[in-house]
Amino acid sequence: MNSLSALLAILLMAPAMAQQTEPVRLADGQIRLASVQIGSSQKEVTHRFGRPIQKNPIADPMFCNSEIELKYKGIRTYFCDKSLVNLVCTVRKYATPAGARVGMESSQVIALYGHPEILSKDNQTELIYRSLTSETALVFHVENGKVNSIELWCDFT
């Protein structure tokens, strides 16, 4: 299924969504995965996911004094000055507060959260739920109608 077909399927599966003009915006407390959110400390993330399998300092940090990447099984995190700025999860084990997880149908995500901002690129569709009050977002990466990763995202620009 190409990106256009996936987008059309999403629109057809959620008729009420097509009537909304503005994408849903979430409270910051909803932009979490496994009780972790943007701004969580390295200590909090390590407490939740355990010892990382890989720790990579970023050689030339662009936006902060120090950047580091911590990798766990099915999870990649990035920290700026010891605060979480990005998390990507590719395993079904962890869920959002509403119960969304990797492997779900995109229509199930929309039923949980409402009408998203939709971006299609490179045979993949992104369902984007931005924060009401901060520059963070919960992003569901969808391929062939199913969530293949969930991202907690922070806009530095």
VEXLO-471878 format. One record per residue (C-alpha): residue number from 1; residue in three letters; chain; z, y, x. Coordinates in pm, 1 decimal. Example, Ala and Ser with C-alpha at 12.3 -4.5 7.8 and 13.67 -1.06 7.14 Angstrom:
<gulums>
<gulum num="1" residuo="Ala" cadena="A" z="780.0" y="-450.0" x="1230.0"/>
<gulum num="2" residuo="Ser" cadena="A" z="714.0" y="-106.0" x="1367.0"/>
</gulums>
This chain:
<gulums>
<gulum num="1" residuo="Met" cadena="A" z="0.0" y="0.0" x="0.0"/>
<gulum num="2" residuo="Asn" cadena="A" z="-98.7" y="334.1" x="153.5"/>
<gulum num="3" residuo="Ser" cadena="A" z="109.9" y="653.1" x="133.1"/>
<gulum num="4" residuo="Leu" cadena="A" z="-83.1" y="791.8" x="-162.4"/>
<gulum num="5" residuo="Ser" cadena="A" z="-42.6" y="467.9" x="-357.7"/>
<gulum num="6" residuo="Ala" cadena="A" z="329.7" y="460.7" x="-279.7"/>
<gulum num="7" residuo="Leu" cadena="A" z="366.2" y="820.8" x="-396.6"/>
<gulum num="8" residuo="Leu" cadena="A" z="179.8" y="746.0" x="-719.4"/>
<gulum num="9" residuo="Ala" cadena="A" z="395.4" y="437.6" x="-777.7"/>
<gulum num="10" residuo="Ile" cadena="A" z="710.4" y="647.2" x="-738.9"/>
<gulum num="11" residuo="Leu" cadena="A" z="584.7" y="901.9" x="-990.1"/>
<gulum num="12" residuo="Leu" cadena="A" z="480.7" y="634.5" x="-1239.6"/>
<gulum num="13" residuo="Met" cadena="A" z="811.2" y="447.2" x="-1211.1"/>
<gulum num="14" residuo="Ala" cadena="A" z="1019.0" y="755.6" x="-1288.4"/>
<gulum num="15" residuo="Pro" cadena="A" z="854.8" y="957.5" x="-1569.3"/>
<gulum num="16" residuo="Ala" cadena="A" z="1158.9" y="1182.5" x="-1608.8"/>
<gulum num="17" residuo="Met" cadena="A" z="1130.4" y="1273.2" x="-1242.8"/>
<gulum num="18" residuo="Ala" cadena="A" z="779.8" y="1414.4" x="-1298.2"/>
<gulum num="19" residuo="Gln" cadena="A" z="921.5" y="1661.9" x="-1553.1"/>
<gulum num="20" residuo="Gln" cadena="A" z="1162.4" y="1817.3" x="-1302.5"/>
<gulum num="21" residuo="Thr" cadena="A" z="1024.1" y="2103.7" x="-1098.2"/>
<gulum num="22" residuo="Glu" cadena="A" z="1287.6" y="2134.6" x="-827.9"/>
<gulum num="23" residuo="Pro" cadena="A" z="1415.0" y="1850.1" x="-607.8"/>
<gulum num="24" residuo="Val" cadena="A" z="1780.0" y="1751.8" x="-648.4"/>
<gulum num="25" residuo="Arg" cadena="A" z="2019.5" y="1895.9" x="-391.2"/>
<gulum num="26" residuo="Leu" cadena="A" z="2332.4" y="1705.0" x="-293.5"/>
<gulum num="27" residuo="Ala" cadena="A" z="2689.5" y="1800.7" x="-214.6"/>
<gulum num="28" residuo="Asp" cadena="A" z="2770.3" y="1744.1" x="153.3"/>
<gulum num="29" residuo="Gly" cadena="A" z="3004.6" y="1458.7" x="56.8"/>
<gulum num="30" residuo="Gln" cadena="A" z="2703.3" y="1268.6" x="-78.7"/>
<gulum num="31" residuo="Ile" cadena="A" z="2517.1" y="1296.3" x="252.3"/>
<gulum num="32" residuo="Arg" cadena="A" z="2697.8" y="1005.2" x="415.7"/>
<gulum num="33" residuo="Leu" cadena="A" z="2633.7" y="651.7" x="525.6"/>
<gulum num="34" residuo="Ala" cadena="A" z="2919.0" y="404.1" x="571.5"/>
<gulum num="35" residuo="Ser" cadena="A" z="3171.6" y="692.1" x="548.8"/>
<gulum num="36" residuo="Val" cadena="A" z="3000.7" y="875.8" x="836.3"/>
<gulum num="37" residuo="Gln" cadena="A" z="2847.6" y="1220.6" x="794.7"/>
<gulum num="38" residuo="Ile" cadena="A" z="2680.2" y="1491.4" x="998.5"/>
<gulum num="39" residuo="Gly" cadena="A" z="2952.2" y="1653.5" x="1208.9"/>
<gulum num="40" residuo="Ser" cadena="A" z="3155.4" y="1332.2" x="1250.1"/>
<gulum num="41" residuo="Ser" cadena="A" z="3297.7" y="1292.5" x="1600.8"/>
<gulum num="42" residuo="Gln" cadena="A" z="3195.2" y="1020.9" x="1846.1"/>
<gulum num="43" residuo="Lys" cadena="A" z="3543.6" y="877.1" x="1799.4"/>
<gulum num="44" residuo="Glu" cadena="A" z="3499.5" y="855.9" x="1419.1"/>
<gulum num="45" residuo="Val" cadena="A" z="3156.7" y="694.0" x="1452.3"/>
<gulum num="46" residuo="Thr" cadena="A" z="3278.4" y="442.7" x="1711.1"/>
<gulum num="47" residuo="His" cadena="A" z="3577.7" y="361.3" x="1489.6"/>
<gulum num="48" residuo="Arg" cadena="A" z="3337.9" y="287.3" x="1200.0"/>
<gulum num="49" residuo="Phe" cadena="A" z="3063.1" y="96.1" x="1384.4"/>
<gulum num="50" residuo="Gly" cadena="A" z="3250.3" y="-41.3" x="1685.7"/>
<gulum num="51" residuo="Arg" cadena="A" z="3156.0" y="-23.9" x="2048.5"/>
<gulum num="52" residuo="Pro" cadena="A" z="2795.1" y="90.8" x="2099.3"/>
<gulum num="53" residuo="Ile" cadena="A" z="2553.6" y="-154.6" x="2258.2"/>
<gulum num="54" residuo="Gln" cadena="A" z="2388.1" y="129.7" x="2446.7"/>
<gulum num="55" residuo="Lys" cadena="A" z="2491.4" y="482.8" x="2547.7"/>
<gulum num="56" residuo="Asn" cadena="A" z="2224.0" y="721.4" x="2675.0"/>
<gulum num="57" residuo="Pro" cadena="A" z="2292.4" y="1077.6" x="2787.5"/>
<gulum num="58" residuo="Ile" cadena="A" z="2003.4" y="1314.1" x="2709.0"/>
<gulum num="59" residuo="Ala" cadena="A" z="1886.1" y="1462.1" x="3039.6"/>
<gulum num="60" residuo="Asp" cadena="A" z="1773.6" y="1803.1" x="2913.8"/>
<gulum num="61" residuo="Pro" cadena="A" z="1962.3" y="1906.2" x="2601.4"/>
<gulum num="62" residuo="Met" cadena="A" z="1772.8" y="2165.1" x="2397.7"/>
<gulum num="63" residuo="Phe" cadena="A" z="2030.0" y="2293.0" x="2148.8"/>
<gulum num="64" residuo="Cys" cadena="A" z="2373.8" y="2222.9" x="2292.9"/>
<gulum num="65" residuo="Asn" cadena="A" z="2568.0" y="2175.6" x="2613.5"/>
<gulum num="66" residuo="Ser" cadena="A" z="2553.0" y="1796.6" x="2606.1"/>
<gulum num="67" residuo="Glu" cadena="A" z="2357.9" y="1546.3" x="2399.6"/>
<gulum num="68" residuo="Ile" cadena="A" z="2410.8" y="1172.5" x="2384.5"/>
<gulum num="69" residuo="Glu" cadena="A" z="2252.8" y="882.4" x="2199.9"/>
<gulum num="70" residuo="Leu" cadena="A" z="2467.4" y="587.6" x="2092.1"/>
<gulum num="71" residuo="Lys" cadena="A" z="2296.3" y="271.4" x="1970.7"/>
<gulum num="72" residuo="Tyr" cadena="A" z="2452.3" y="2.5" x="1754.9"/>
<gulum num="73" residuo="Lys" cadena="A" z="2290.8" y="-300.9" x="1594.9"/>
<gulum num="74" residuo="Gly" cadena="A" z="2053.3" y="-142.7" x="1341.5"/>
<gulum num="75" residuo="Ile" cadena="A" z="2191.6" y="208.8" x="1390.6"/>
<gulum num="76" residuo="Arg" cadena="A" z="2092.8" y="489.4" x="1624.6"/>
<gulum num="77" residuo="Thr" cadena="A" z="2306.0" y="804.4" x="1647.8"/>
<gulum num="78" residuo="Tyr" cadena="A" z="2264.2" y="1136.1" x="1827.7"/>
<gulum num="79" residuo="Phe" cadena="A" z="2547.6" y="1371.3" x="1914.7"/>
<gulum num="80" residuo="Cys" cadena="A" z="2543.3" y="1735.4" x="2016.9"/>
<gulum num="81" residuo="Asp" cadena="A" z="2862.5" y="1846.5" x="2190.7"/>
<gulum num="82" residuo="Lys" cadena="A" z="3035.3" y="1531.7" x="2057.6"/>
<gulum num="83" residuo="Ser" cadena="A" z="2942.1" y="1595.0" x="1691.7"/>
<gulum num="84" residuo="Leu" cadena="A" z="2697.7" y="1372.8" x="1501.9"/>
<gulum num="85" residuo="Val" cadena="A" z="2365.2" y="1547.4" x="1432.7"/>
<gulum num="86" residuo="Asn" cadena="A" z="2143.2" y="1250.1" x="1342.6"/>
<gulum num="87" residuo="Leu" cadena="A" z="2188.3" y="889.5" x="1232.4"/>
<gulum num="88" residuo="Val" cadena="A" z="1917.6" y="636.0" x="1147.6"/>
<gulum num="89" residuo="Cys" cadena="A" z="2009.5" y="303.1" x="988.7"/>
<gulum num="90" residuo="Thr" cadena="A" z="1764.6" y="12.6" x="960.2"/>
<gulum num="91" residuo="Val" cadena="A" z="2002.7" y="-258.9" x="836.6"/>
<gulum num="92" residuo="Arg" cadena="A" z="2111.5" y="-344.9" x="482.2"/>
<gulum num="93" residuo="Lys" cadena="A" z="2479.1" y="-375.0" x="577.9"/>
<gulum num="94" residuo="Tyr" cadena="A" z="2567.2" y="-7.3" x="523.0"/>
<gulum num="95" residuo="Ala" cadena="A" z="2535.8" y="202.8" x="206.1"/>
<gulum num="96" residuo="Thr" cadena="A" z="2552.9" y="564.1" x="90.5"/>
<gulum num="97" residuo="Pro" cadena="A" z="2835.8" y="673.0" x="-142.8"/>
<gulum num="98" residuo="Ala" cadena="A" z="2602.7" y="613.1" x="-441.4"/>
<gulum num="99" residuo="Gly" cadena="A" z="2524.9" y="259.2" x="-318.4"/>
<gulum num="100" residuo="Ala" cadena="A" z="2175.6" y="310.2" x="-174.0"/>
<gulum num="101" residuo="Arg" cadena="A" z="2088.4" y="85.8" x="118.7"/>
<gulum num="102" residuo="Val" cadena="A" z="1795.3" y="-39.1" x="325.6"/>
<gulum num="103" residuo="Gly" cadena="A" z="1580.0" y="-285.8" x="130.6"/>
<gulum num="104" residuo="Met" cadena="A" z="1615.2" y="-114.7" x="-208.5"/>
<gulum num="105" residuo="Glu" cadena="A" z="1313.1" y="-19.2" x="-415.6"/>
<gulum num="106" residuo="Ser" cadena="A" z="1234.1" y="351.6" x="-400.7"/>
<gulum num="107" residuo="Ser" cadena="A" z="1265.6" y="365.1" x="-781.0"/>
<gulum num="108" residuo="Gln" cadena="A" z="1629.7" y="249.5" x="-747.1"/>
<gulum num="109" residuo="Val" cadena="A" z="1703.7" y="533.8" x="-504.6"/>
<gulum num="110" residuo="Ile" cadena="A" z="1549.1" y="783.8" x="-747.3"/>
<gulum num="111" residuo="Ala" cadena="A" z="1754.1" y="636.3" x="-1031.7"/>
<gulum num="112" residuo="Leu" cadena="A" z="2070.9" y="691.1" x="-821.3"/>
<gulum num="113" residuo="Tyr" cadena="A" z="1995.3" y="1042.2" x="-693.6"/>
<gulum num="114" residuo="Gly" cadena="A" z="1723.3" y="1198.4" x="-909.8"/>
<gulum num="115" residuo="His" cadena="A" z="1400.6" y="1374.2" x="-814.7"/>
<gulum num="116" residuo="Pro" cadena="A" z="1363.9" y="1408.7" x="-434.3"/>
<gulum num="117" residuo="Glu" cadena="A" z="1150.9" y="1626.1" x="-214.5"/>
<gulum num="118" residuo="Ile" cadena="A" z="866.2" y="1388.4" x="-121.2"/>
<gulum num="119" residuo="Leu" cadena="A" z="682.7" y="1390.9" x="209.4"/>
<gulum num="120" residuo="Ser" cadena="A" z="408.1" y="1141.8" x="291.9"/>
<gulum num="121" residuo="Lys" cadena="A" z="286.2" y="1084.7" x="645.7"/>
<gulum num="122" residuo="Asp" cadena="A" z="162.5" y="799.1" x="862.1"/>
<gulum num="123" residuo="Asn" cadena="A" z="163.2" y="535.0" x="582.6"/>
<gulum num="124" residuo="Gln" cadena="A" z="523.6" y="617.0" x="504.7"/>
<gulum num="125" residuo="Thr" cadena="A" z="688.9" y="819.5" x="230.0"/>
<gulum num="126" residuo="Glu" cadena="A" z="1011.0" y="1010.9" x="278.5"/>
<gulum num="127" residuo="Leu" cadena="A" z="1244.7" y="1079.7" x="-12.2"/>
<gulum num="128" residuo="Ile" cadena="A" z="1443.2" y="1383.1" x="102.9"/>
<gulum num="129" residuo="Tyr" cadena="A" z="1766.8" y="1500.4" x="-54.7"/>
<gulum num="130" residuo="Arg" cadena="A" z="1883.0" y="1825.7" x="104.5"/>
<gulum num="131" residuo="Ser" cadena="A" z="2235.1" y="1965.3" x="93.8"/>
<gulum num="132" residuo="Leu" cadena="A" z="2335.6" y="2240.6" x="-147.8"/>
<gulum num="133" residuo="Thr" cadena="A" z="2537.3" y="2423.1" x="117.8"/>
<gulum num="134" residuo="Ser" cadena="A" z="2435.4" y="2317.3" x="469.4"/>
<gulum num="135" residuo="Glu" cadena="A" z="2129.8" y="2237.0" x="677.7"/>
<gulum num="136" residuo="Thr" cadena="A" z="2173.3" y="1861.7" x="636.0"/>
<gulum num="137" residuo="Ala" cadena="A" z="1979.8" y="1600.9" x="440.3"/>
<gulum num="138" residuo="Leu" cadena="A" z="1981.8" y="1238.1" x="333.8"/>
<gulum num="139" residuo="Val" cadena="A" z="1635.7" y="1092.4" x="398.8"/>
<gulum num="140" residuo="Phe" cadena="A" z="1506.6" y="757.9" x="271.7"/>
<gulum num="141" residuo="His" cadena="A" z="1205.3" y="629.6" x="467.1"/>
<gulum num="142" residuo="Val" cadena="A" z="995.2" y="417.9" x="230.5"/>
<gulum num="143" residuo="Glu" cadena="A" z="712.8" y="178.9" x="309.2"/>
<gulum num="144" residuo="Asn" cadena="A" z="540.1" y="-39.8" x="48.4"/>
<gulum num="145" residuo="Gly" cadena="A" z="784.3" y="83.5" x="-216.2"/>
<gulum num="146" residuo="Lys" cadena="A" z="1099.4" y="-23.4" x="-27.9"/>
<gulum num="147" residuo="Val" cadena="A" z="1348.9" y="169.4" x="183.7"/>
<gulum num="148" residuo="Asn" cadena="A" z="1308.6" y="64.0" x="546.7"/>
<gulum num="149" residuo="Ser" cadena="A" z="1555.2" y="313.8" x="692.9"/>
<gulum num="150" residuo="Ile" cadena="A" z="1808.6" y="575.2" x="588.3"/>
<gulum num="151" residuo="Glu" cadena="A" z="1863.2" y="888.1" x="791.6"/>
<gulum num="152" residuo="Leu" cadena="A" z="2135.1" y="1151.4" x="802.4"/>
<gulum num="153" residuo="Trp" cadena="A" z="1958.5" y="1457.6" x="930.9"/>
<gulum num="154" residuo="Cys" cadena="A" z="2056.2" y="1805.6" x="1050.5"/>
<gulum num="155" residuo="Asp" cadena="A" z="1811.3" y="2094.5" x="1092.5"/>
<gulum num="156" residuo="Phe" cadena="A" z="1866.1" y="2275.6" x="1420.9"/>
<gulum num="157" residuo="Thr" cadena="A" z="1596.3" y="2536.9" x="1366.9"/>
</gulums>
